[in-house]
């Protein structure tokens, strides 16, 4: 079954402050040459929460039908929940529309959500890792992370990682425009293994 990506349209800006979880606004069309059925991957809906990636996919020339696809990797194998799986995880086959959709999804994944069930002011809060901010240098990795609830942003941190004596270390700061750092984890580098959030952020950074 041959398929190819025909077009990417409606490209827009990546939004961060005040609206976490929004990726680049665009739609990618994949055309099934065998059956003539187009798939529209709505990349602004792509997000990863913990180990599950979700994306809205439309069908038909007018996107008259829509379904939320879910992808998860386990033991280096990708699995999917699609319209025909009846909410069961099925293996993503190499020659399939699921594989084509997964390729587009991974290429357009910008925000990864880490949900530890935390609350801020009795509101459910999640950490948002901004892949667009990822910087990898020879000796240091930097990435931007935000804590937000459904209604407002709580914190914005810059995490820094470096490896020394075969151990990964980290520290973070919260920069304020035109001012000195308003908050930080301190000047001393800490072992990543001592903090779950730092460990998860480093894993994400090293995987992209």
PyMOL CGO cylinders between C-alpha atoms (Angstrom):
from pymol import cmd
from pymol.cgo import CYLINDER

trace = [
    CYLINDER, 0.00, 0.00, 0.00, 1.75, 3.13, -1.18, 0.3, 1, 1, 1, 1, 1, 1,
    CYLINDER, 1.75, 3.13, -1.18, 1.13, 6.49, 0.40, 0.3, 1, 1, 1, 1, 1, 1,
    CYLINDER, 1.13, 6.49, 0.40, 2.88, 9.82, 0.23, 0.3, 1, 1, 1, 1, 1, 1,
    CYLINDER, 2.88, 9.82, 0.23, 2.70, 13.16, 1.98, 0.3, 1, 1, 1, 1, 1, 1,
    CYLINDER, 2.70, 13.16, 1.98, 1.19, 15.62, -0.48, 0.3, 1, 1, 1, 1, 1, 1,
    CYLINDER, 1.19, 15.62, -0.48, 1.04, 18.93, 1.32, 0.3, 1, 1, 1, 1, 1, 1,
    CYLINDER, 1.04, 18.93, 1.32, 1.53, 20.84, 4.52, 0.3, 1, 1, 1, 1, 1, 1,
    CYLINDER, 1.53, 20.84, 4.52, -0.66, 23.93, 4.80, 0.3, 1, 1, 1, 1, 1, 1,
    CYLINDER, -0.66, 23.93, 4.80, -1.78, 26.63, 7.24, 0.3, 1, 1, 1, 1, 1, 1,
    CYLINDER, -1.78, 26.63, 7.24, 1.64, 26.88, 8.89, 0.3, 1, 1, 1, 1, 1, 1,
    CYLINDER, 1.64, 26.88, 8.89, 1.70, 29.23, 11.84, 0.3, 1, 1, 1, 1, 1, 1,
    CYLINDER, 1.70, 29.23, 11.84, 3.67, 30.36, 14.88, 0.3, 1, 1, 1, 1, 1, 1,
    CYLINDER, 3.67, 30.36, 14.88, 4.56, 28.26, 17.89, 0.3, 1, 1, 1, 1, 1, 1,
    CYLINDER, 4.56, 28.26, 17.89, 2.87, 29.66, 20.98, 0.3, 1, 1, 1, 1, 1, 1,
    CYLINDER, 2.87, 29.66, 20.98, 4.28, 29.33, 24.49, 0.3, 1, 1, 1, 1, 1, 1,
    CYLINDER, 4.28, 29.33, 24.49, 3.44, 31.84, 27.18, 0.3, 1, 1, 1, 1, 1, 1,
    CYLINDER, 3.44, 31.84, 27.18, -0.17, 31.86, 28.30, 0.3, 1, 1, 1, 1, 1, 1,
    CYLINDER, -0.17, 31.86, 28.30, -1.24, 28.89, 26.22, 0.3, 1, 1, 1, 1, 1, 1,
    CYLINDER, -1.24, 28.89, 26.22, 0.76, 25.75, 26.93, 0.3, 1, 1, 1, 1, 1, 1,
    CYLINDER, 0.76, 25.75, 26.93, 0.26, 22.64, 24.84, 0.3, 1, 1, 1, 1, 1, 1,
    CYLINDER, 0.26, 22.64, 24.84, -0.25, 24.45, 21.51, 0.3, 1, 1, 1, 1, 1, 1,
    CYLINDER, -0.25, 24.45, 21.51, 2.07, 23.34, 18.72, 0.3, 1, 1, 1, 1, 1, 1,
    CYLINDER, 2.07, 23.34, 18.72, 2.62, 24.78, 15.24, 0.3, 1, 1, 1, 1, 1, 1,
    CYLINDER, 2.62, 24.78, 15.24, -0.79, 25.26, 13.59, 0.3, 1, 1, 1, 1, 1, 1,
    CYLINDER, -0.79, 25.26, 13.59, -0.81, 23.27, 10.39, 0.3, 1, 1, 1, 1, 1, 1,
    CYLINDER, -0.81, 23.27, 10.39, -2.42, 20.30, 8.71, 0.3, 1, 1, 1, 1, 1, 1,
    CYLINDER, -2.42, 20.30, 8.71, -0.55, 17.59, 6.84, 0.3, 1, 1, 1, 1, 1, 1,
    CYLINDER, -0.55, 17.59, 6.84, -2.28, 15.58, 4.13, 0.3, 1, 1, 1, 1, 1, 1,
    CYLINDER, -2.28, 15.58, 4.13, -1.37, 11.95, 3.49, 0.3, 1, 1, 1, 1, 1, 1,
    CYLINDER, -1.37, 11.95, 3.49, -2.96, 10.37, 0.42, 0.3, 1, 1, 1, 1, 1, 1,
    CYLINDER, -2.96, 10.37, 0.42, -3.66, 6.64, 0.22, 0.3, 1, 1, 1, 1, 1, 1,
    CYLINDER, -3.66, 6.64, 0.22, -2.87, 5.88, -3.42, 0.3, 1, 1, 1, 1, 1, 1,
    CYLINDER, -2.87, 5.88, -3.42, -4.48, 2.42, -3.32, 0.3, 1, 1, 1, 1, 1, 1,
    CYLINDER, -4.48, 2.42, -3.32, -7.86, 3.40, -1.89, 0.3, 1, 1, 1, 1, 1, 1,
    CYLINDER, -7.86, 3.40, -1.89, -7.85, 7.14, -2.63, 0.3, 1, 1, 1, 1, 1, 1,
    CYLINDER, -7.85, 7.14, -2.63, -8.66, 8.06, 0.96, 0.3, 1, 1, 1, 1, 1, 1,
    CYLINDER, -8.66, 8.06, 0.96, -6.91, 11.18, 2.26, 0.3, 1, 1, 1, 1, 1, 1,
    CYLINDER, -6.91, 11.18, 2.26, -5.86, 11.50, 5.91, 0.3, 1, 1, 1, 1, 1, 1,
    CYLINDER, -5.86, 11.50, 5.91, -5.50, 14.96, 7.47, 0.3, 1, 1, 1, 1, 1, 1,
    CYLINDER, -5.50, 14.96, 7.47, -3.14, 15.03, 10.47, 0.3, 1, 1, 1, 1, 1, 1,
    CYLINDER, -3.14, 15.03, 10.47, -3.95, 18.14, 12.51, 0.3, 1, 1, 1, 1, 1, 1,
    CYLINDER, -3.95, 18.14, 12.51, -0.54, 18.87, 13.95, 0.3, 1, 1, 1, 1, 1, 1,
    CYLINDER, -0.54, 18.87, 13.95, -1.78, 21.59, 16.30, 0.3, 1, 1, 1, 1, 1, 1,
    CYLINDER, -1.78, 21.59, 16.30, -3.45, 18.80, 18.29, 0.3, 1, 1, 1, 1, 1, 1,
    CYLINDER, -3.45, 18.80, 18.29, -0.30, 16.66, 18.64, 0.3, 1, 1, 1, 1, 1, 1,
    CYLINDER, -0.30, 16.66, 18.64, 0.78, 16.27, 22.25, 0.3, 1, 1, 1, 1, 1, 1,
    CYLINDER, 0.78, 16.27, 22.25, 2.44, 13.68, 24.43, 0.3, 1, 1, 1, 1, 1, 1,
    CYLINDER, 2.44, 13.68, 24.43, 1.35, 13.05, 28.03, 0.3, 1, 1, 1, 1, 1, 1,
    CYLINDER, 1.35, 13.05, 28.03, 3.73, 10.77, 29.88, 0.3, 1, 1, 1, 1, 1, 1,
    CYLINDER, 3.73, 10.77, 29.88, 4.21, 7.85, 27.43, 0.3, 1, 1, 1, 1, 1, 1,
    CYLINDER, 4.21, 7.85, 27.43, 1.19, 8.36, 25.16, 0.3, 1, 1, 1, 1, 1, 1,
    CYLINDER, 1.19, 8.36, 25.16, 1.13, 10.60, 22.07, 0.3, 1, 1, 1, 1, 1, 1,
    CYLINDER, 1.13, 10.60, 22.07, -2.24, 11.77, 20.75, 0.3, 1, 1, 1, 1, 1, 1,
    CYLINDER, -2.24, 11.77, 20.75, -3.24, 13.46, 17.49, 0.3, 1, 1, 1, 1, 1, 1,
    CYLINDER, -3.24, 13.46, 17.49, -6.53, 14.27, 15.76, 0.3, 1, 1, 1, 1, 1, 1,
    CYLINDER, -6.53, 14.27, 15.76, -6.84, 12.83, 12.25, 0.3, 1, 1, 1, 1, 1, 1,
    CYLINDER, -6.84, 12.83, 12.25, -9.55, 13.71, 9.72, 0.3, 1, 1, 1, 1, 1, 1,
    CYLINDER, -9.55, 13.71, 9.72, -10.78, 11.61, 6.79, 0.3, 1, 1, 1, 1, 1, 1,
    CYLINDER, -10.78, 11.61, 6.79, -12.18, 12.45, 3.37, 0.3, 1, 1, 1, 1, 1, 1,
    CYLINDER, -12.18, 12.45, 3.37, -11.86, 15.50, 1.16, 0.3, 1, 1, 1, 1, 1, 1,
    CYLINDER, -11.86, 15.50, 1.16, -13.81, 17.64, 3.63, 0.3, 1, 1, 1, 1, 1, 1,
    CYLINDER, -13.81, 17.64, 3.63, -12.48, 15.97, 6.78, 0.3, 1, 1, 1, 1, 1, 1,
    CYLINDER, -12.48, 15.97, 6.78, -16.06, 14.90, 7.48, 0.3, 1, 1, 1, 1, 1, 1,
    CYLINDER, -16.06, 14.90, 7.48, -14.91, 12.26, 9.99, 0.3, 1, 1, 1, 1, 1, 1,
    CYLINDER, -14.91, 12.26, 9.99, -12.40, 12.79, 12.76, 0.3, 1, 1, 1, 1, 1, 1,
    CYLINDER, -12.40, 12.79, 12.76, -10.72, 10.45, 15.22, 0.3, 1, 1, 1, 1, 1, 1,
    CYLINDER, -10.72, 10.45, 15.22, -8.08, 10.82, 17.93, 0.3, 1, 1, 1, 1, 1, 1,
    CYLINDER, -8.08, 10.82, 17.93, -5.14, 8.50, 17.31, 0.3, 1, 1, 1, 1, 1, 1,
    CYLINDER, -5.14, 8.50, 17.31, -2.98, 7.31, 20.21, 0.3, 1, 1, 1, 1, 1, 1,
    CYLINDER, -2.98, 7.31, 20.21, 0.59, 6.01, 19.95, 0.3, 1, 1, 1, 1, 1, 1,
    CYLINDER, 0.59, 6.01, 19.95, 2.80, 4.37, 22.57, 0.3, 1, 1, 1, 1, 1, 1,
    CYLINDER, 2.80, 4.37, 22.57, 6.25, 2.79, 22.38, 0.3, 1, 1, 1, 1, 1, 1,
    CYLINDER, 6.25, 2.79, 22.38, 7.10, -0.31, 24.39, 0.3, 1, 1, 1, 1, 1, 1,
    CYLINDER, 7.10, -0.31, 24.39, 10.31, -2.34, 24.10, 0.3, 1, 1, 1, 1, 1, 1,
    CYLINDER, 10.31, -2.34, 24.10, 11.24, -0.35, 20.97, 0.3, 1, 1, 1, 1, 1, 1,
    CYLINDER, 11.24, -0.35, 20.97, 7.96, -1.31, 19.27, 0.3, 1, 1, 1, 1, 1, 1,
    CYLINDER, 7.96, -1.31, 19.27, 5.26, 1.26, 18.42, 0.3, 1, 1, 1, 1, 1, 1,
    CYLINDER, 5.26, 1.26, 18.42, 1.60, 0.54, 19.16, 0.3, 1, 1, 1, 1, 1, 1,
    CYLINDER, 1.60, 0.54, 19.16, -1.50, 2.46, 18.11, 0.3, 1, 1, 1, 1, 1, 1,
    CYLINDER, -1.50, 2.46, 18.11, -5.16, 2.94, 18.99, 0.3, 1, 1, 1, 1, 1, 1,
    CYLINDER, -5.16, 2.94, 18.99, -7.01, 3.74, 15.77, 0.3, 1, 1, 1, 1, 1, 1,
    CYLINDER, -7.01, 3.74, 15.77, -10.66, 3.69, 14.59, 0.3, 1, 1, 1, 1, 1, 1,
    CYLINDER, -10.66, 3.69, 14.59, -10.50, -0.03, 13.89, 0.3, 1, 1, 1, 1, 1, 1,
    CYLINDER, -10.50, -0.03, 13.89, -8.74, -1.16, 17.05, 0.3, 1, 1, 1, 1, 1, 1,
    CYLINDER, -8.74, -1.16, 17.05, -11.76, -0.80, 19.37, 0.3, 1, 1, 1, 1, 1, 1,
    CYLINDER, -11.76, -0.80, 19.37, -9.62, 1.00, 21.97, 0.3, 1, 1, 1, 1, 1, 1,
    CYLINDER, -9.62, 1.00, 21.97, -7.07, -1.83, 21.98, 0.3, 1, 1, 1, 1, 1, 1,
    CYLINDER, -7.07, -1.83, 21.98, -3.35, -1.29, 21.38, 0.3, 1, 1, 1, 1, 1, 1,
    CYLINDER, -3.35, -1.29, 21.38, -2.25, -2.80, 18.06, 0.3, 1, 1, 1, 1, 1, 1,
    CYLINDER, -2.25, -2.80, 18.06, 1.25, -2.99, 16.61, 0.3, 1, 1, 1, 1, 1, 1,
    CYLINDER, 1.25, -2.99, 16.61, 2.08, -0.34, 14.01, 0.3, 1, 1, 1, 1, 1, 1,
    CYLINDER, 2.08, -0.34, 14.01, 2.97, -2.22, 10.84, 0.3, 1, 1, 1, 1, 1, 1,
    CYLINDER, 2.97, -2.22, 10.84, 5.69, -0.87, 8.55, 0.3, 1, 1, 1, 1, 1, 1,
    CYLINDER, 5.69, -0.87, 8.55, 3.41, -0.70, 5.50, 0.3, 1, 1, 1, 1, 1, 1,
    CYLINDER, 3.41, -0.70, 5.50, 0.29, 0.93, 6.88, 0.3, 1, 1, 1, 1, 1, 1,
    CYLINDER, 0.29, 0.93, 6.88, -1.47, 4.25, 7.22, 0.3, 1, 1, 1, 1, 1, 1,
    CYLINDER, -1.47, 4.25, 7.22, -0.78, 4.06, 10.97, 0.3, 1, 1, 1, 1, 1, 1,
    CYLINDER, -0.78, 4.06, 10.97, 2.95, 4.11, 10.25, 0.3, 1, 1, 1, 1, 1, 1,
    CYLINDER, 2.95, 4.11, 10.25, 2.58, 7.10, 7.90, 0.3, 1, 1, 1, 1, 1, 1,
    CYLINDER, 2.58, 7.10, 7.90, 0.55, 9.00, 10.48, 0.3, 1, 1, 1, 1, 1, 1,
    CYLINDER, 0.55, 9.00, 10.48, 3.06, 8.13, 13.22, 0.3, 1, 1, 1, 1, 1, 1,
    CYLINDER, 3.06, 8.13, 13.22, 5.90, 9.52, 11.05, 0.3, 1, 1, 1, 1, 1, 1,
    CYLINDER, 5.90, 9.52, 11.05, 4.12, 12.87, 10.67, 0.3, 1, 1, 1, 1, 1, 1,
    CYLINDER, 4.12, 12.87, 10.67, 3.20, 12.92, 14.37, 0.3, 1, 1, 1, 1, 1, 1,
    CYLINDER, 3.20, 12.92, 14.37, 6.81, 12.39, 15.51, 0.3, 1, 1, 1, 1, 1, 1,
    CYLINDER, 6.81, 12.39, 15.51, 8.08, 15.04, 13.08, 0.3, 1, 1, 1, 1, 1, 1,
    CYLINDER, 8.08, 15.04, 13.08, 5.63, 17.60, 14.47, 0.3, 1, 1, 1, 1, 1, 1,
    CYLINDER, 5.63, 17.60, 14.47, 5.70, 16.79, 18.18, 0.3, 1, 1, 1, 1, 1, 1,
    CYLINDER, 5.70, 16.79, 18.18, 6.61, 20.01, 20.00, 0.3, 1, 1, 1, 1, 1, 1,
    CYLINDER, 6.61, 20.01, 20.00, 5.24, 19.76, 23.54, 0.3, 1, 1, 1, 1, 1, 1,
    CYLINDER, 5.24, 19.76, 23.54, 5.54, 16.81, 25.88, 0.3, 1, 1, 1, 1, 1, 1,
    CYLINDER, 5.54, 16.81, 25.88, 3.33, 16.85, 28.96, 0.3, 1, 1, 1, 1, 1, 1,
    CYLINDER, 3.33, 16.85, 28.96, 4.44, 15.33, 32.26, 0.3, 1, 1, 1, 1, 1, 1,
    CYLINDER, 4.44, 15.33, 32.26, 1.49, 14.72, 34.54, 0.3, 1, 1, 1, 1, 1, 1,
    CYLINDER, 1.49, 14.72, 34.54, 2.31, 13.74, 38.12, 0.3, 1, 1, 1, 1, 1, 1,
    CYLINDER, 2.31, 13.74, 38.12, -1.12, 14.56, 39.51, 0.3, 1, 1, 1, 1, 1, 1,
    CYLINDER, -1.12, 14.56, 39.51, 0.11, 17.79, 41.11, 0.3, 1, 1, 1, 1, 1, 1,
    CYLINDER, 0.11, 17.79, 41.11, -2.23, 20.59, 42.14, 0.3, 1, 1, 1, 1, 1, 1,
    CYLINDER, -2.23, 20.59, 42.14, -1.69, 24.34, 42.41, 0.3, 1, 1, 1, 1, 1, 1,
    CYLINDER, -1.69, 24.34, 42.41, -4.40, 26.26, 44.24, 0.3, 1, 1, 1, 1, 1, 1,
    CYLINDER, -4.40, 26.26, 44.24, -6.64, 23.17, 44.06, 0.3, 1, 1, 1, 1, 1, 1,
    CYLINDER, -6.64, 23.17, 44.06, -6.21, 23.11, 40.26, 0.3, 1, 1, 1, 1, 1, 1,
    CYLINDER, -6.21, 23.11, 40.26, -4.68, 20.19, 38.37, 0.3, 1, 1, 1, 1, 1, 1,
    CYLINDER, -4.68, 20.19, 38.37, -1.22, 21.25, 37.11, 0.3, 1, 1, 1, 1, 1, 1,
    CYLINDER, -1.22, 21.25, 37.11, 1.04, 19.67, 34.46, 0.3, 1, 1, 1, 1, 1, 1,
    CYLINDER, 1.04, 19.67, 34.46, 4.62, 20.23, 33.30, 0.3, 1, 1, 1, 1, 1, 1,
    CYLINDER, 4.62, 20.23, 33.30, 5.09, 21.15, 29.61, 0.3, 1, 1, 1, 1, 1, 1,
    CYLINDER, 5.09, 21.15, 29.61, 8.47, 20.41, 28.01, 0.3, 1, 1, 1, 1, 1, 1,
    CYLINDER, 8.47, 20.41, 28.01, 9.10, 22.70, 25.01, 0.3, 1, 1, 1, 1, 1, 1,
    CYLINDER, 9.10, 22.70, 25.01, 11.06, 20.74, 22.38, 0.3, 1, 1, 1, 1, 1, 1,
    CYLINDER, 11.06, 20.74, 22.38, 11.49, 23.91, 20.30, 0.3, 1, 1, 1, 1, 1, 1,
    CYLINDER, 11.49, 23.91, 20.30, 13.70, 25.33, 23.05, 0.3, 1, 1, 1, 1, 1, 1,
    CYLINDER, 13.70, 25.33, 23.05, 16.02, 22.30, 23.21, 0.3, 1, 1, 1, 1, 1, 1,
    CYLINDER, 16.02, 22.30, 23.21, 19.71, 23.24, 22.85, 0.3, 1, 1, 1, 1, 1, 1,
    CYLINDER, 19.71, 23.24, 22.85, 22.44, 20.60, 22.80, 0.3, 1, 1, 1, 1, 1, 1,
    CYLINDER, 22.44, 20.60, 22.80, 26.06, 21.71, 23.15, 0.3, 1, 1, 1, 1, 1, 1,
    CYLINDER, 26.06, 21.71, 23.15, 29.23, 19.71, 23.75, 0.3, 1, 1, 1, 1, 1, 1,
    CYLINDER, 29.23, 19.71, 23.75, 29.11, 20.11, 27.51, 0.3, 1, 1, 1, 1, 1, 1,
    CYLINDER, 29.11, 20.11, 27.51, 25.57, 21.20, 28.34, 0.3, 1, 1, 1, 1, 1, 1,
    CYLINDER, 25.57, 21.20, 28.34, 21.91, 20.60, 27.42, 0.3, 1, 1, 1, 1, 1, 1,
    CYLINDER, 21.91, 20.60, 27.42, 19.31, 23.32, 27.91, 0.3, 1, 1, 1, 1, 1, 1,
    CYLINDER, 19.31, 23.32, 27.91, 15.53, 23.11, 27.64, 0.3, 1, 1, 1, 1, 1, 1,
    CYLINDER, 15.53, 23.11, 27.64, 12.52, 25.17, 28.68, 0.3, 1, 1, 1, 1, 1, 1,
    CYLINDER, 12.52, 25.17, 28.68, 9.82, 23.72, 30.92, 0.3, 1, 1, 1, 1, 1, 1,
    CYLINDER, 9.82, 23.72, 30.92, 6.60, 25.25, 32.17, 0.3, 1, 1, 1, 1, 1, 1,
    CYLINDER, 6.60, 25.25, 32.17, 4.13, 24.35, 34.90, 0.3, 1, 1, 1, 1, 1, 1,
    CYLINDER, 4.13, 24.35, 34.90, 0.56, 25.30, 34.09, 0.3, 1, 1, 1, 1, 1, 1,
    CYLINDER, 0.56, 25.30, 34.09, -3.04, 24.63, 35.05, 0.3, 1, 1, 1, 1, 1, 1,
    CYLINDER, -3.04, 24.63, 35.05, -6.01, 24.70, 32.73, 0.3, 1, 1, 1, 1, 1, 1,
    CYLINDER, -6.01, 24.70, 32.73, -6.51, 28.40, 33.38, 0.3, 1, 1, 1, 1, 1, 1,
    CYLINDER, -6.51, 28.40, 33.38, -3.07, 29.96, 33.86, 0.3, 1, 1, 1, 1, 1, 1,
    CYLINDER, -3.07, 29.96, 33.86, 0.70, 29.46, 33.74, 0.3, 1, 1, 1, 1, 1, 1,
    CYLINDER, 0.70, 29.46, 33.74, 2.38, 28.94, 37.09, 0.3, 1, 1, 1, 1, 1, 1,
    CYLINDER, 2.38, 28.94, 37.09, 6.12, 28.59, 36.46, 0.3, 1, 1, 1, 1, 1, 1,
    CYLINDER, 6.12, 28.59, 36.46, 8.57, 28.82, 33.60, 0.3, 1, 1, 1, 1, 1, 1,
    CYLINDER, 8.57, 28.82, 33.60, 11.96, 27.17, 34.13, 0.3, 1, 1, 1, 1, 1, 1,
    CYLINDER, 11.96, 27.17, 34.13, 15.14, 26.70, 32.13, 0.3, 1, 1, 1, 1, 1, 1,
    CYLINDER, 15.14, 26.70, 32.13, 16.73, 23.33, 32.93, 0.3, 1, 1, 1, 1, 1, 1,
    CYLINDER, 16.73, 23.33, 32.93, 20.47, 22.81, 32.40, 0.3, 1, 1, 1, 1, 1, 1,
    CYLINDER, 20.47, 22.81, 32.40, 22.13, 19.39, 32.26, 0.3, 1, 1, 1, 1, 1, 1,
    CYLINDER, 22.13, 19.39, 32.26, 25.76, 18.28, 32.07, 0.3, 1, 1, 1, 1, 1, 1,
    CYLINDER, 25.76, 18.28, 32.07, 27.59, 14.98, 32.48, 0.3, 1, 1, 1, 1, 1, 1,
    CYLINDER, 27.59, 14.98, 32.48, 30.49, 14.65, 34.92, 0.3, 1, 1, 1, 1, 1, 1,
    CYLINDER, 30.49, 14.65, 34.92, 32.21, 11.47, 36.16, 0.3, 1, 1, 1, 1, 1, 1,
    CYLINDER, 32.21, 11.47, 36.16, 29.66, 9.37, 34.25, 0.3, 1, 1, 1, 1, 1, 1,
    CYLINDER, 29.66, 9.37, 34.25, 26.76, 11.00, 36.12, 0.3, 1, 1, 1, 1, 1, 1,
    CYLINDER, 26.76, 11.00, 36.12, 24.18, 13.43, 34.78, 0.3, 1, 1, 1, 1, 1, 1,
    CYLINDER, 24.18, 13.43, 34.78, 23.81, 16.63, 36.81, 0.3, 1, 1, 1, 1, 1, 1,
    CYLINDER, 23.81, 16.63, 36.81, 21.22, 19.40, 36.62, 0.3, 1, 1, 1, 1, 1, 1,
    CYLINDER, 21.22, 19.40, 36.62, 20.17, 22.80, 37.85, 0.3, 1, 1, 1, 1, 1, 1,
    CYLINDER, 20.17, 22.80, 37.85, 17.40, 25.19, 36.81, 0.3, 1, 1, 1, 1, 1, 1,
    CYLINDER, 17.40, 25.19, 36.81, 16.50, 28.87, 36.88, 0.3, 1, 1, 1, 1, 1, 1,
    CYLINDER, 16.50, 28.87, 36.88, 13.42, 30.99, 36.20, 0.3, 1, 1, 1, 1, 1, 1,
    CYLINDER, 13.42, 30.99, 36.20, 14.51, 33.97, 34.08, 0.3, 1, 1, 1, 1, 1, 1,
    CYLINDER, 14.51, 33.97, 34.08, 12.60, 37.24, 34.12, 0.3, 1, 1, 1, 1, 1, 1,
    CYLINDER, 12.60, 37.24, 34.12, 12.81, 39.68, 31.21, 0.3, 1, 1, 1, 1, 1, 1,
    CYLINDER, 12.81, 39.68, 31.21, 15.27, 42.47, 31.94, 0.3, 1, 1, 1, 1, 1, 1,
    CYLINDER, 15.27, 42.47, 31.94, 15.95, 41.23, 35.46, 0.3, 1, 1, 1, 1, 1, 1,
    CYLINDER, 15.95, 41.23, 35.46, 18.13, 38.77, 37.29, 0.3, 1, 1, 1, 1, 1, 1,
    CYLINDER, 18.13, 38.77, 37.29, 16.88, 35.24, 37.83, 0.3, 1, 1, 1, 1, 1, 1,
    CYLINDER, 16.88, 35.24, 37.83, 13.96, 35.34, 40.24, 0.3, 1, 1, 1, 1, 1, 1,
    CYLINDER, 13.96, 35.34, 40.24, 14.26, 31.71, 41.36, 0.3, 1, 1, 1, 1, 1, 1,
    CYLINDER, 14.26, 31.71, 41.36, 16.68, 28.85, 40.88, 0.3, 1, 1, 1, 1, 1, 1,
    CYLINDER, 16.68, 28.85, 40.88, 17.71, 25.47, 42.21, 0.3, 1, 1, 1, 1, 1, 1,
    CYLINDER, 17.71, 25.47, 42.21, 20.99, 26.99, 43.38, 0.3, 1, 1, 1, 1, 1, 1,
    CYLINDER, 20.99, 26.99, 43.38, 24.51, 27.26, 42.02, 0.3, 1, 1, 1, 1, 1, 1,
    CYLINDER, 24.51, 27.26, 42.02, 25.43, 23.67, 42.94, 0.3, 1, 1, 1, 1, 1, 1,
    CYLINDER, 25.43, 23.67, 42.94, 24.80, 21.02, 40.30, 0.3, 1, 1, 1, 1, 1, 1,
    CYLINDER, 24.80, 21.02, 40.30, 22.59, 18.19, 41.60, 0.3, 1, 1, 1, 1, 1, 1,
    CYLINDER, 22.59, 18.19, 41.60, 22.42, 14.52, 40.62, 0.3, 1, 1, 1, 1, 1, 1,
    CYLINDER, 22.42, 14.52, 40.62, 19.58, 13.94, 38.15, 0.3, 1, 1, 1, 1, 1, 1,
    CYLINDER, 19.58, 13.94, 38.15, 18.78, 10.65, 39.91, 0.3, 1, 1, 1, 1, 1, 1,
    CYLINDER, 18.78, 10.65, 39.91, 17.57, 12.60, 42.96, 0.3, 1, 1, 1, 1, 1, 1,
    CYLINDER, 17.57, 12.60, 42.96, 14.63, 14.26, 41.19, 0.3, 1, 1, 1, 1, 1, 1,
    CYLINDER, 14.63, 14.26, 41.19, 11.98, 12.52, 39.11, 0.3, 1, 1, 1, 1, 1, 1,
    CYLINDER, 11.98, 12.52, 39.11, 11.10, 15.63, 37.08, 0.3, 1, 1, 1, 1, 1, 1,
    CYLINDER, 11.10, 15.63, 37.08, 14.72, 16.32, 36.14, 0.3, 1, 1, 1, 1, 1, 1,
    CYLINDER, 14.72, 16.32, 36.14, 15.23, 12.66, 35.24, 0.3, 1, 1, 1, 1, 1, 1,
    CYLINDER, 15.23, 12.66, 35.24, 12.17, 12.64, 32.97, 0.3, 1, 1, 1, 1, 1, 1,
    CYLINDER, 12.17, 12.64, 32.97, 13.14, 15.93, 31.30, 0.3, 1, 1, 1, 1, 1, 1,
    CYLINDER, 13.14, 15.93, 31.30, 16.67, 14.67, 30.62, 0.3, 1, 1, 1, 1, 1, 1,
    CYLINDER, 16.67, 14.67, 30.62, 15.28, 11.47, 29.09, 0.3, 1, 1, 1, 1, 1, 1,
    CYLINDER, 15.28, 11.47, 29.09, 13.10, 13.55, 26.77, 0.3, 1, 1, 1, 1, 1, 1,
    CYLINDER, 13.10, 13.55, 26.77, 16.02, 15.83, 25.84, 0.3, 1, 1, 1, 1, 1, 1,
    CYLINDER, 16.02, 15.83, 25.84, 18.32, 12.90, 25.03, 0.3, 1, 1, 1, 1, 1, 1,
    CYLINDER, 18.32, 12.90, 25.03, 15.57, 11.24, 22.95, 0.3, 1, 1, 1, 1, 1, 1,
    CYLINDER, 15.57, 11.24, 22.95, 15.11, 14.19, 20.58, 0.3, 1, 1, 1, 1, 1, 1,
]
cmd.load_cgo(trace, "trace")
